[in-house]
Amino acid sequence: MLTGSQEYTIEVTGDRILNFPTFEIVQPSFPDVEKAEIVSSGERRVTVKVHFRQVLTLEDACSVSRLIAAQVADRLAYEYRIGAADPMRGQSHFQDLSVSGKSQGTVSHSISAFIAGHEVHTITAADITRLRPFIQSDEPNRDVYFSQLRWILGQDDPVAKFMHLYKILLSLEGGTRHNQKPVDDFIVARDASVQMVYNTFTKRNETCFTRLRNEVGHEIAGTTPATTRNGMEQHLVQLIEHVKAAIANIP
């Protein structure tokens, strides 16, 4: 039986990065975990250090720590619209409880890539009071979408981001047949001022989000790949917020 700590690092990607004071969370789902420290260690790295009261093996410690770090990455990505890579194993230090003074540890390193032109989002101590229970909470019905959103936000291509985000809306708000009209109804209910475009094929108005999605899948007069890409770039932030709202609606 071992006691000690295991670290995982999360590389923050894209043009938004986080800065915040160190804070701790608890994980009731893992009773052998005492706490996890979340540290903003460098401009593009978040470190999650998991402290174990006891754990059978190093492999078990890595497995549990990786799950906790992935949950941290997913929730930060959702809350702050950041790209976050899969957690990478970092330093560990454990002591064998059955043998006094015997300890073992490993050290691994990863390299952060700096990208110019970024926006720093500062999380205050007051923000953490609200953020902590969200990171700690069990959300089994939403976790798959938290994870999907994090992956999407880590992509560089705005067209790929937009199409995958719209797919989540179709899954969550498109009804059993994943239709576009219920998605448009959901968006209009959230934003009555959303730009609408008449679709001559369906004979109805559709939101600019649905129109841009259809410009990829259909030949639409007056559009080009470049204009579609530009439109998607302009509407990405709003689409992310619609997706976040749809995920939040999951019971």
ABEGO torsion letter per residue (X at the ends): XBBEBBBBBBBBBEABBBBBBBBBBBBAABAABABBBBBBBEAABBBBBBBBABBABAAAAAAAAAAAAAAAAAAAAAAAGBBBBBBBBBBBBBBBAABBGBBBBBBBBBBBBBBBGBBBBBBBAAAAAAAAAAAABBBAAAAAAAAAAAAAAABABAAAAAAAAAAAAAAAAAEAAGBAAAAAAAAAAABAABBBBBBAAAGBBBBAAAAAAAAAABBBBGBBAAAAAAAAAAAAAAAAAAAAAAAAABX
